[in-house]
């Protein structure tokens, strides 16, 4: 899934993966709906990990920490996952609960999902027009939201969302937790606690995830050298870049580049 969608002018994105896959812990101000077309996919939402099987869906409300965790291929089978990522402002007027509340359990099992709703997930994949995609999203939401048990939010989500948005926009710069604290007017220890509490990872780990995801997208899409990509991703050292990349992708940047080229 593309992690920088909030920096573009688009209001709705469709992600489609033909595998059970990993995507690091993150949160954003968009609404996200994941649907397991086939196979199995783990998704952590907040503190809980939900094991999606064929036909299951998860609705991830804005500013909720979530993470995609792959099943072992031998257990997952032929997995196919569709995710709709939609600007909350487009649907908040019709579904105001997505702003003021969150679901106690975001998982909706297959036996509760109508056949037409599953068909809508299929139809939306073939739509390039934003209005058409939004229309299918409304249909899906209208069928699924009423199946959730909702509870009010704790009202303490705005600051984490702003900080993450700032990092996603400035990750190429020399960011430190002291810099973030100064920008937002808080003590560094409070910002550090916020990351561990909300994202379940240290600030440096999250920053590294954002930078290496960007680097991976550059390796896939460009012919730039790994050194150019490392510095363009915010790293001042090629060794640090390689170490962080291997930590997040379980392979070095050169191995990743070679695998990408072999697949084309």
C-alpha atoms as an extended CHARMM CRD file, in Angstrom:
* protein
*
       264  EXT
         1         1  UNK       CA              0.0000000000        0.0000000000        0.0000000000  PROA      1               0.0000000000
         2         2  UNK       CA              1.3210000000        3.4400000000       -0.8620000000  PROA      2               0.0000000000
         3         3  UNK       CA              2.1090000000        5.2350000000        2.4210000000  PROA      3               0.0000000000
         4         4  UNK       CA              2.1530000000        8.8100000000        1.1950000000  PROA      4               0.0000000000
         5         5  UNK       CA             -1.3530000000        9.1240000000       -0.2210000000  PROA      5               0.0000000000
         6         6  UNK       CA             -2.2360000000       12.0590000000        2.0260000000  PROA      6               0.0000000000
         7         7  UNK       CA              0.3570000000       14.1950000000        0.2160000000  PROA      7               0.0000000000
         8         8  UNK       CA             -1.5390000000       14.0040000000       -3.0800000000  PROA      8               0.0000000000
         9         9  UNK       CA             -4.7480000000       15.5940000000       -4.2930000000  PROA      9               0.0000000000
        10        10  UNK       CA             -6.5400000000       12.2620000000       -4.6050000000  PROA      10              0.0000000000
        11        11  UNK       CA             -9.4230000000       11.5180000000       -2.2670000000  PROA      11              0.0000000000
        12        12  UNK       CA             -9.7460000000        7.7810000000       -2.7230000000  PROA      12              0.0000000000
        13        13  UNK       CA             -7.2550000000        4.9960000000       -3.3750000000  PROA      13              0.0000000000
        14        14  UNK       CA             -7.6700000000        1.3190000000       -4.1300000000  PROA      14              0.0000000000
        15        15  UNK       CA             -4.9480000000       -1.1280000000       -3.0950000000  PROA      15              0.0000000000
        16        16  UNK       CA             -5.0460000000       -4.6570000000       -4.4550000000  PROA      16              0.0000000000
        17        17  UNK       CA             -2.5620000000       -7.3660000000       -3.4230000000  PROA      17              0.0000000000
        18        18  UNK       CA             -2.3990000000      -10.9150000000       -4.7530000000  PROA      18              0.0000000000
        19        19  UNK       CA             -0.5670000000      -12.1470000000       -1.6600000000  PROA      19              0.0000000000
        20        20  UNK       CA             -0.6130000000      -12.1060000000        2.1090000000  PROA      20              0.0000000000
        21        21  UNK       CA              1.7010000000       -9.1970000000        2.8790000000  PROA      21              0.0000000000
        22        22  UNK       CA              3.3170000000       -7.0110000000        5.5410000000  PROA      22              0.0000000000
        23        23  UNK       CA              2.8730000000       -3.2710000000        5.9750000000  PROA      23              0.0000000000
        24        24  UNK       CA              4.2860000000       -1.5530000000        9.0750000000  PROA      24              0.0000000000
        25        25  UNK       CA              2.2890000000       -0.0750000000       11.9250000000  PROA      25              0.0000000000
        26        26  UNK       CA              0.8910000000        3.3380000000       10.9740000000  PROA      26              0.0000000000
        27        27  UNK       CA             -2.1710000000        5.5520000000       11.1680000000  PROA      27              0.0000000000
        28        28  UNK       CA             -3.6790000000        8.3640000000        9.1290000000  PROA      28              0.0000000000
        29        29  UNK       CA             -6.7590000000       10.5500000000        8.8840000000  PROA      29              0.0000000000
        30        30  UNK       CA             -8.3790000000        8.4720000000        6.1110000000  PROA      30              0.0000000000
        31        31  UNK       CA            -10.9880000000        5.7340000000        6.4230000000  PROA      31              0.0000000000
        32        32  UNK       CA             -9.6940000000        2.3030000000        5.3800000000  PROA      32              0.0000000000
        33        33  UNK       CA            -11.7310000000       -0.7760000000        4.4730000000  PROA      33              0.0000000000
        34        34  UNK       CA             -9.9040000000       -4.0740000000        3.8740000000  PROA      34              0.0000000000
        35        35  UNK       CA            -11.5940000000       -7.0770000000        2.2710000000  PROA      35              0.0000000000
        36        36  UNK       CA            -10.0920000000      -10.5600000000        2.0140000000  PROA      36              0.0000000000
        37        37  UNK       CA            -11.1220000000      -11.8500000000       -1.3980000000  PROA      37              0.0000000000
        38        38  UNK       CA             -9.3820000000      -15.1920000000       -0.8620000000  PROA      38              0.0000000000
        39        39  UNK       CA             -6.7820000000      -16.8300000000        1.3610000000  PROA      39              0.0000000000
        40        40  UNK       CA             -5.8490000000      -15.2800000000        4.7140000000  PROA      40              0.0000000000
        41        41  UNK       CA             -4.4360000000      -11.9670000000        5.9500000000  PROA      41              0.0000000000
        42        42  UNK       CA             -3.6040000000      -10.7740000000        9.4690000000  PROA      42              0.0000000000
        43        43  UNK       CA             -4.4070000000       -7.1490000000       10.3350000000  PROA      43              0.0000000000
        44        44  UNK       CA             -3.5760000000       -5.5840000000       13.6840000000  PROA      44              0.0000000000
        45        45  UNK       CA             -5.9810000000       -2.7830000000       14.6220000000  PROA      45              0.0000000000
        46        46  UNK       CA             -5.0860000000       -1.0930000000       17.8860000000  PROA      46              0.0000000000
        47        47  UNK       CA             -4.0280000000       -3.8060000000       20.3210000000  PROA      47              0.0000000000
        48        48  UNK       CA             -5.7600000000       -6.7270000000       18.5950000000  PROA      48              0.0000000000
        49        49  UNK       CA             -4.7020000000       -8.8910000000       15.6610000000  PROA      49              0.0000000000
        50        50  UNK       CA             -7.5570000000      -10.0580000000       13.4300000000  PROA      50              0.0000000000
        51        51  UNK       CA             -7.1200000000      -13.0730000000       11.1460000000  PROA      51              0.0000000000
        52        52  UNK       CA             -9.0990000000      -12.3850000000        7.9880000000  PROA      52              0.0000000000
        53        53  UNK       CA            -10.2480000000      -15.3370000000        5.9470000000  PROA      53              0.0000000000
        54        54  UNK       CA            -12.0620000000      -15.4020000000        2.6080000000  PROA      54              0.0000000000
        55        55  UNK       CA            -15.0000000000      -12.9780000000        2.6020000000  PROA      55              0.0000000000
        56        56  UNK       CA            -14.0960000000      -11.1660000000        5.8440000000  PROA      56              0.0000000000
        57        57  UNK       CA            -13.7320000000       -7.3670000000        6.0510000000  PROA      57              0.0000000000
        58        58  UNK       CA            -12.1990000000       -4.8970000000        8.4910000000  PROA      58              0.0000000000
        59        59  UNK       CA            -13.1890000000       -1.2250000000        8.7650000000  PROA      59              0.0000000000
        60        60  UNK       CA            -10.3500000000        0.9060000000       10.1330000000  PROA      60              0.0000000000
        61        61  UNK       CA            -11.5910000000        4.2600000000       11.3780000000  PROA      61              0.0000000000
        62        62  UNK       CA             -9.4690000000        7.4410000000       10.9950000000  PROA      62              0.0000000000
        63        63  UNK       CA             -6.4470000000        7.8570000000       13.3000000000  PROA      63              0.0000000000
        64        64  UNK       CA             -6.4810000000        4.2230000000       14.3500000000  PROA      64              0.0000000000
        65        65  UNK       CA             -3.1420000000        2.3990000000       14.5020000000  PROA      65              0.0000000000
        66        66  UNK       CA             -3.0980000000       -0.5830000000       12.1500000000  PROA      66              0.0000000000
        67        67  UNK       CA             -0.6430000000       -2.9870000000       10.5770000000  PROA      67              0.0000000000
        68        68  UNK       CA             -0.8250000000       -5.6940000000        7.8890000000  PROA      68              0.0000000000
        69        69  UNK       CA              0.9130000000       -8.9220000000        8.9470000000  PROA      69              0.0000000000
        70        70  UNK       CA              1.4190000000      -11.7150000000        6.4240000000  PROA      70              0.0000000000
        71        71  UNK       CA              0.4600000000      -15.2880000000        7.0490000000  PROA      71              0.0000000000
        72        72  UNK       CA              3.0490000000      -17.8910000000        6.1670000000  PROA      72              0.0000000000
        73        73  UNK       CA              2.4860000000      -18.7260000000        2.4850000000  PROA      73              0.0000000000
        74        74  UNK       CA              1.8200000000      -22.3840000000        3.2820000000  PROA      74              0.0000000000
        75        75  UNK       CA             -0.9720000000      -21.3100000000        5.6530000000  PROA      75              0.0000000000
        76        76  UNK       CA             -2.3660000000      -18.3810000000        3.6750000000  PROA      76              0.0000000000
        77        77  UNK       CA             -3.0260000000      -20.1640000000        0.3890000000  PROA      77              0.0000000000
        78        78  UNK       CA             -3.6590000000      -17.9750000000       -2.6590000000  PROA      78              0.0000000000
        79        79  UNK       CA             -4.4140000000      -14.7250000000       -0.8660000000  PROA      79              0.0000000000
        80        80  UNK       CA             -6.0540000000      -11.7030000000       -2.4820000000  PROA      80              0.0000000000
        81        81  UNK       CA             -6.7390000000       -8.5330000000       -0.4930000000  PROA      81              0.0000000000
        82        82  UNK       CA             -8.5170000000       -5.3520000000       -1.5720000000  PROA      82              0.0000000000
        83        83  UNK       CA             -8.3210000000       -2.1490000000        0.4710000000  PROA      83              0.0000000000
        84        84  UNK       CA            -10.2360000000        1.0950000000       -0.0230000000  PROA      84              0.0000000000
        85        85  UNK       CA             -8.5640000000        4.1850000000        1.4740000000  PROA      85              0.0000000000
        86        86  UNK       CA            -10.9290000000        7.1620000000        1.4130000000  PROA      86              0.0000000000
        87        87  UNK       CA            -10.6890000000       10.7820000000        2.5330000000  PROA      87              0.0000000000
        88        88  UNK       CA            -12.8510000000       10.9160000000        5.6430000000  PROA      88              0.0000000000
        89        89  UNK       CA            -14.3220000000       14.2850000000        4.6580000000  PROA      89              0.0000000000
        90        90  UNK       CA            -16.0640000000       12.6920000000        1.6670000000  PROA      90              0.0000000000
        91        91  UNK       CA            -18.0890000000       10.2660000000        3.7570000000  PROA      91              0.0000000000
        92        92  UNK       CA            -18.3470000000       11.9910000000        7.1650000000  PROA      92              0.0000000000
        93        93  UNK       CA            -21.5360000000       13.8590000000        6.2490000000  PROA      93              0.0000000000
        94        94  UNK       CA            -23.3230000000       10.6020000000        5.4480000000  PROA      94              0.0000000000
        95        95  UNK       CA            -21.6090000000        8.5160000000        8.1390000000  PROA      95              0.0000000000
        96        96  UNK       CA            -20.7840000000       10.9770000000       10.9630000000  PROA      96              0.0000000000
        97        97  UNK       CA            -19.9930000000        8.1520000000       13.3880000000  PROA      97              0.0000000000
        98        98  UNK       CA            -16.6230000000        7.5620000000       11.7120000000  PROA      98              0.0000000000
        99        99  UNK       CA            -15.3800000000       10.8630000000       13.1800000000  PROA      99              0.0000000000
       100       100  UNK       CA            -16.8230000000       10.7440000000       16.7000000000  PROA      100             0.0000000000
       101       101  UNK       CA            -16.7000000000        7.0090000000       17.3850000000  PROA      101             0.0000000000
       102       102  UNK       CA            -14.7370000000        3.8420000000       16.7190000000  PROA      102             0.0000000000
       103       103  UNK       CA            -15.7340000000        0.1610000000       16.5320000000  PROA      103             0.0000000000
       104       104  UNK       CA            -15.1860000000       -2.1250000000       19.5260000000  PROA      104             0.0000000000
       105       105  UNK       CA            -14.4790000000       -4.8860000000       17.0120000000  PROA      105             0.0000000000
       106       106  UNK       CA            -13.6380000000       -3.7500000000       13.4450000000  PROA      106             0.0000000000
       107       107  UNK       CA            -13.8930000000       -7.2610000000       11.9750000000  PROA      107             0.0000000000
       108       108  UNK       CA            -17.0110000000       -8.1970000000       10.0140000000  PROA      108             0.0000000000
       109       109  UNK       CA            -17.0970000000      -11.9010000000        9.2290000000  PROA      109             0.0000000000
       110       110  UNK       CA            -18.0540000000      -13.2790000000        5.8400000000  PROA      110             0.0000000000
       111       111  UNK       CA            -21.3840000000      -14.7520000000        6.8980000000  PROA      111             0.0000000000
       112       112  UNK       CA            -22.6430000000      -11.2470000000        7.7950000000  PROA      112             0.0000000000
       113       113  UNK       CA            -21.5890000000       -9.6350000000        4.5190000000  PROA      113             0.0000000000
       114       114  UNK       CA            -24.1880000000       -9.5410000000        1.7740000000  PROA      114             0.0000000000
       115       115  UNK       CA            -23.3540000000      -10.9540000000       -1.6450000000  PROA      115             0.0000000000
       116       116  UNK       CA            -23.8870000000       -7.5360000000       -3.2530000000  PROA      116             0.0000000000
       117       117  UNK       CA            -21.3540000000       -5.9700000000       -0.8680000000  PROA      117             0.0000000000
       118       118  UNK       CA            -18.7050000000       -8.5160000000       -1.8430000000  PROA      118             0.0000000000
       119       119  UNK       CA            -19.5560000000       -7.7780000000       -5.4790000000  PROA      119             0.0000000000
       120       120  UNK       CA            -19.0080000000       -4.0520000000       -4.8310000000  PROA      120             0.0000000000
       121       121  UNK       CA            -15.4130000000       -4.7700000000       -3.7630000000  PROA      121             0.0000000000
       122       122  UNK       CA            -14.9280000000       -6.5210000000       -7.0990000000  PROA      122             0.0000000000
       123       123  UNK       CA            -16.5720000000       -3.7540000000       -9.1310000000  PROA      123             0.0000000000
       124       124  UNK       CA            -14.5440000000       -0.9520000000       -7.5580000000  PROA      124             0.0000000000
       125       125  UNK       CA            -11.2850000000       -2.4680000000       -8.8520000000  PROA      125             0.0000000000
       126       126  UNK       CA            -12.2370000000       -1.7350000000      -12.4570000000  PROA      126             0.0000000000
       127       127  UNK       CA            -13.1310000000        1.9160000000      -11.8120000000  PROA      127             0.0000000000
       128       128  UNK       CA            -10.6260000000        4.7010000000      -12.4810000000  PROA      128             0.0000000000
       129       129  UNK       CA            -13.1070000000        7.5400000000      -12.0570000000  PROA      129             0.0000000000
       130       130  UNK       CA            -13.0530000000        8.9260000000       -8.5190000000  PROA      130             0.0000000000
       131       131  UNK       CA            -16.8090000000        9.5610000000       -8.4920000000  PROA      131             0.0000000000
       132       132  UNK       CA            -17.5530000000        5.9610000000       -9.4490000000  PROA      132             0.0000000000
       133       133  UNK       CA            -15.1370000000        4.6390000000       -6.8190000000  PROA      133             0.0000000000
       134       134  UNK       CA            -16.7460000000        6.8540000000       -4.2010000000  PROA      134             0.0000000000
       135       135  UNK       CA            -20.1770000000        5.5610000000       -5.1940000000  PROA      135             0.0000000000
       136       136  UNK       CA            -19.1440000000        1.9600000000       -4.6280000000  PROA      136             0.0000000000
       137       137  UNK       CA            -17.5440000000        2.9980000000       -1.3240000000  PROA      137             0.0000000000
       138       138  UNK       CA            -20.8580000000        4.4800000000       -0.1710000000  PROA      138             0.0000000000
       139       139  UNK       CA            -22.5980000000        1.2040000000       -1.0160000000  PROA      139             0.0000000000
       140       140  UNK       CA            -20.0240000000       -0.8070000000        0.9370000000  PROA      140             0.0000000000
       141       141  UNK       CA            -20.1500000000        1.5290000000        3.9410000000  PROA      141             0.0000000000
       142       142  UNK       CA            -23.9350000000        1.5890000000        4.0470000000  PROA      142             0.0000000000
       143       143  UNK       CA            -23.9530000000       -2.2100000000        4.1930000000  PROA      143             0.0000000000
       144       144  UNK       CA            -21.1370000000       -2.6310000000        6.7230000000  PROA      144             0.0000000000
       145       145  UNK       CA            -21.1260000000        0.2280000000        9.2440000000  PROA      145             0.0000000000
       146       146  UNK       CA            -24.4570000000       -0.7500000000       10.8100000000  PROA      146             0.0000000000
       147       147  UNK       CA            -22.9370000000       -4.1590000000       11.6180000000  PROA      147             0.0000000000
       148       148  UNK       CA            -20.3660000000       -2.5670000000       13.9470000000  PROA      148             0.0000000000
       149       149  UNK       CA            -20.7890000000       -1.8330000000       17.6410000000  PROA      149             0.0000000000
       150       150  UNK       CA            -19.5010000000        1.7280000000       18.0230000000  PROA      150             0.0000000000
       151       151  UNK       CA            -18.1880000000        3.5810000000       21.0650000000  PROA      151             0.0000000000
       152       152  UNK       CA            -17.0820000000        7.2350000000       21.4880000000  PROA      152             0.0000000000
       153       153  UNK       CA            -13.4020000000        8.1170000000       20.9170000000  PROA      153             0.0000000000
       154       154  UNK       CA            -11.2350000000        9.3290000000       23.7740000000  PROA      154             0.0000000000
       155       155  UNK       CA            -10.7510000000       12.7420000000       22.0960000000  PROA      155             0.0000000000
       156       156  UNK       CA             -6.9280000000       12.4990000000       22.1520000000  PROA      156             0.0000000000
       157       157  UNK       CA             -6.1690000000       11.6210000000       18.5520000000  PROA      157             0.0000000000
       158       158  UNK       CA             -5.5200000000       14.9140000000       16.7930000000  PROA      158             0.0000000000
       159       159  UNK       CA             -1.9030000000       15.4600000000       17.9050000000  PROA      159             0.0000000000
       160       160  UNK       CA             -0.6180000000       11.9740000000       16.8960000000  PROA      160             0.0000000000
       161       161  UNK       CA             -2.2550000000       12.3660000000       13.4910000000  PROA      161             0.0000000000
       162       162  UNK       CA             -0.6240000000       15.7700000000       12.9660000000  PROA      162             0.0000000000
       163       163  UNK       CA              2.7990000000       14.4620000000       13.9740000000  PROA      163             0.0000000000
       164       164  UNK       CA              2.5890000000       11.4860000000       11.6270000000  PROA      164             0.0000000000
       165       165  UNK       CA              1.4240000000       13.7510000000        8.7760000000  PROA      165             0.0000000000
       166       166  UNK       CA              4.3990000000       16.0390000000        9.4660000000  PROA      166             0.0000000000
       167       167  UNK       CA              6.8350000000       13.1170000000        9.3380000000  PROA      167             0.0000000000
       168       168  UNK       CA              5.2820000000       11.7710000000        6.1280000000  PROA      168             0.0000000000
       169       169  UNK       CA              5.7720000000       15.2020000000        4.5430000000  PROA      169             0.0000000000
       170       170  UNK       CA              9.2900000000       15.8640000000        5.8690000000  PROA      170             0.0000000000
       171       171  UNK       CA             10.9340000000       12.4410000000        6.1940000000  PROA      171             0.0000000000
       172       172  UNK       CA             13.6600000000       13.4480000000        3.7290000000  PROA      172             0.0000000000
       173       173  UNK       CA             14.9000000000       16.0700000000        6.1890000000  PROA      173             0.0000000000
       174       174  UNK       CA             17.1510000000       15.4660000000        9.2090000000  PROA      174             0.0000000000
       175       175  UNK       CA             14.3050000000       14.7520000000       11.6200000000  PROA      175             0.0000000000
       176       176  UNK       CA             14.8760000000       14.0930000000       15.3080000000  PROA      176             0.0000000000
       177       177  UNK       CA             12.4960000000       13.6870000000       18.2110000000  PROA      177             0.0000000000
       178       178  UNK       CA             13.8020000000       17.0000000000       19.5910000000  PROA      178             0.0000000000
       179       179  UNK       CA             12.8990000000       18.6980000000       16.3200000000  PROA      179             0.0000000000
       180       180  UNK       CA              9.4020000000       17.1960000000       16.3420000000  PROA      180             0.0000000000
       181       181  UNK       CA              8.9200000000       18.2660000000       19.9710000000  PROA      181             0.0000000000
       182       182  UNK       CA              9.9660000000       21.8380000000       19.1380000000  PROA      182             0.0000000000
       183       183  UNK       CA              7.6360000000       22.0360000000       16.1190000000  PROA      183             0.0000000000
       184       184  UNK       CA              4.6080000000       20.9180000000       18.1400000000  PROA      184             0.0000000000
       185       185  UNK       CA              5.5200000000       22.5500000000       21.4470000000  PROA      185             0.0000000000
       186       186  UNK       CA              5.8550000000       19.4510000000       23.6170000000  PROA      186             0.0000000000
       187       187  UNK       CA              8.6630000000       17.8840000000       25.6380000000  PROA      187             0.0000000000
       188       188  UNK       CA             10.6480000000       15.2190000000       23.7120000000  PROA      188             0.0000000000
       189       189  UNK       CA              9.8220000000       12.5880000000       26.3250000000  PROA      189             0.0000000000
       190       190  UNK       CA              6.0960000000       13.1700000000       25.7440000000  PROA      190             0.0000000000
       191       191  UNK       CA              6.5280000000       12.7280000000       21.9730000000  PROA      191             0.0000000000
       192       192  UNK       CA              8.5160000000        9.5400000000       22.5970000000  PROA      192             0.0000000000
       193       193  UNK       CA              5.7450000000        8.2250000000       24.8460000000  PROA      193             0.0000000000
       194       194  UNK       CA              3.1350000000        9.1370000000       22.2470000000  PROA      194             0.0000000000
       195       195  UNK       CA              4.8480000000        7.0010000000       19.6210000000  PROA      195             0.0000000000
       196       196  UNK       CA              5.2450000000        3.9980000000       21.8820000000  PROA      196             0.0000000000
       197       197  UNK       CA              1.6690000000        4.3270000000       23.1330000000  PROA      197             0.0000000000
       198       198  UNK       CA             -0.0840000000        4.9840000000       19.7910000000  PROA      198             0.0000000000
       199       199  UNK       CA              2.1260000000        3.3680000000       17.1690000000  PROA      199             0.0000000000
       200       200  UNK       CA              3.6030000000        0.6730000000       19.4070000000  PROA      200             0.0000000000
       201       201  UNK       CA              7.0930000000        1.5130000000       18.1400000000  PROA      201             0.0000000000
       202       202  UNK       CA              9.8200000000        4.1080000000       18.8300000000  PROA      202             0.0000000000
       203       203  UNK       CA             10.0020000000        7.3160000000       16.8050000000  PROA      203             0.0000000000
       204       204  UNK       CA             13.2040000000        6.2260000000       14.9970000000  PROA      204             0.0000000000
       205       205  UNK       CA             11.6350000000        2.9140000000       13.9890000000  PROA      205             0.0000000000
       206       206  UNK       CA              8.6090000000        4.6550000000       12.4740000000  PROA      206             0.0000000000
       207       207  UNK       CA             10.7870000000        7.1900000000       10.6430000000  PROA      207             0.0000000000
       208       208  UNK       CA             12.9190000000        4.3550000000        9.2940000000  PROA      208             0.0000000000
       209       209  UNK       CA              9.8150000000        2.5310000000        8.0500000000  PROA      209             0.0000000000
       210       210  UNK       CA              8.6150000000        5.5930000000        6.1580000000  PROA      210             0.0000000000
       211       211  UNK       CA             12.0420000000        6.2060000000        4.6210000000  PROA      211             0.0000000000
       212       212  UNK       CA             12.6130000000        2.6090000000        3.5370000000  PROA      212             0.0000000000
       213       213  UNK       CA              9.1040000000        2.3110000000        2.0720000000  PROA      213             0.0000000000
       214       214  UNK       CA              9.8630000000        5.3910000000       -0.0100000000  PROA      214             0.0000000000
       215       215  UNK       CA             13.2500000000        3.9610000000       -1.0080000000  PROA      215             0.0000000000
       216       216  UNK       CA             11.6170000000        0.7020000000       -2.0740000000  PROA      216             0.0000000000
       217       217  UNK       CA              9.1360000000        2.6220000000       -4.2460000000  PROA      217             0.0000000000
       218       218  UNK       CA             12.0720000000        4.4350000000       -5.8870000000  PROA      218             0.0000000000
       219       219  UNK       CA             13.8970000000        1.1620000000       -6.5410000000  PROA      219             0.0000000000
       220       220  UNK       CA             10.7620000000       -0.2170000000       -8.2130000000  PROA      220             0.0000000000
       221       221  UNK       CA              9.9680000000        2.8800000000      -10.2690000000  PROA      221             0.0000000000
       222       222  UNK       CA             13.3250000000        4.4370000000      -11.2270000000  PROA      222             0.0000000000
       223       223  UNK       CA             16.8030000000        3.6060000000      -12.4650000000  PROA      223             0.0000000000
       224       224  UNK       CA             18.5270000000        5.7460000000       -9.8350000000  PROA      224             0.0000000000
       225       225  UNK       CA             21.5510000000        4.3060000000       -8.0480000000  PROA      225             0.0000000000
       226       226  UNK       CA             21.1130000000        3.0060000000       -4.5210000000  PROA      226             0.0000000000
       227       227  UNK       CA             23.3290000000        5.8140000000       -3.2450000000  PROA      227             0.0000000000
       228       228  UNK       CA             21.0780000000        8.4340000000       -4.8740000000  PROA      228             0.0000000000
       229       229  UNK       CA             18.0010000000        6.7400000000       -3.4460000000  PROA      229             0.0000000000
       230       230  UNK       CA             19.5180000000        6.5100000000        0.0380000000  PROA      230             0.0000000000
       231       231  UNK       CA             20.2180000000       10.2480000000        0.2380000000  PROA      231             0.0000000000
       232       232  UNK       CA             16.8950000000       11.1330000000       -1.4140000000  PROA      232             0.0000000000
       233       233  UNK       CA             15.1350000000        9.0670000000        1.2750000000  PROA      233             0.0000000000
       234       234  UNK       CA             16.6440000000       11.0740000000        4.1230000000  PROA      234             0.0000000000
       235       235  UNK       CA             19.7080000000        8.9760000000        4.9890000000  PROA      235             0.0000000000
       236       236  UNK       CA             23.1390000000       10.5470000000        5.4960000000  PROA      236             0.0000000000
       237       237  UNK       CA             24.9120000000        7.2060000000        5.4310000000  PROA      237             0.0000000000
       238       238  UNK       CA             24.6840000000        4.3740000000        2.9190000000  PROA      238             0.0000000000
       239       239  UNK       CA             25.5030000000        1.8530000000        5.6700000000  PROA      239             0.0000000000
       240       240  UNK       CA             22.6100000000        3.1080000000        7.8220000000  PROA      240             0.0000000000
       241       241  UNK       CA             20.2980000000        2.9510000000        4.8140000000  PROA      241             0.0000000000
       242       242  UNK       CA             21.2800000000       -0.6480000000        4.0550000000  PROA      242             0.0000000000
       243       243  UNK       CA             20.8870000000       -1.6920000000        7.6960000000  PROA      243             0.0000000000
       244       244  UNK       CA             17.4260000000       -0.1140000000        8.0400000000  PROA      244             0.0000000000
       245       245  UNK       CA             16.2800000000       -1.4380000000        4.6650000000  PROA      245             0.0000000000
       246       246  UNK       CA             17.2830000000       -5.0000000000        5.5410000000  PROA      246             0.0000000000
       247       247  UNK       CA             15.5250000000       -4.7170000000        8.8880000000  PROA      247             0.0000000000
       248       248  UNK       CA             12.2310000000       -3.7590000000        7.2150000000  PROA      248             0.0000000000
       249       249  UNK       CA             12.4240000000       -5.9020000000        4.0570000000  PROA      249             0.0000000000
       250       250  UNK       CA             14.5760000000       -8.8400000000        5.2420000000  PROA      250             0.0000000000
       251       251  UNK       CA             16.9330000000       -8.2540000000        2.3210000000  PROA      251             0.0000000000
       252       252  UNK       CA             19.5050000000       -5.6580000000        1.3250000000  PROA      252             0.0000000000
       253       253  UNK       CA             18.6080000000       -2.8600000000       -1.1230000000  PROA      253             0.0000000000
       254       254  UNK       CA             20.7740000000       -4.5100000000       -3.8020000000  PROA      254             0.0000000000
       255       255  UNK       CA             19.0200000000       -7.8530000000       -3.3020000000  PROA      255             0.0000000000
       256       256  UNK       CA             15.6440000000       -6.1040000000       -3.4160000000  PROA      256             0.0000000000
       257       257  UNK       CA             16.6260000000       -4.3090000000       -6.6360000000  PROA      257             0.0000000000
       258       258  UNK       CA             17.7870000000       -7.5390000000       -8.2150000000  PROA      258             0.0000000000
       259       259  UNK       CA             14.5260000000       -9.3010000000       -7.3030000000  PROA      259             0.0000000000
       260       260  UNK       CA             12.4570000000       -6.4350000000       -8.7260000000  PROA      260             0.0000000000
       261       261  UNK       CA             14.3710000000       -6.5100000000      -12.0140000000  PROA      261             0.0000000000
       262       262  UNK       CA             14.0220000000      -10.2970000000      -12.2650000000  PROA      262             0.0000000000
       263       263  UNK       CA             10.2410000000       -9.9740000000      -11.9470000000  PROA      263             0.0000000000
       264       264  UNK       CA              9.9390000000       -7.5830000000      -14.9180000000  PROA      264             0.0000000000
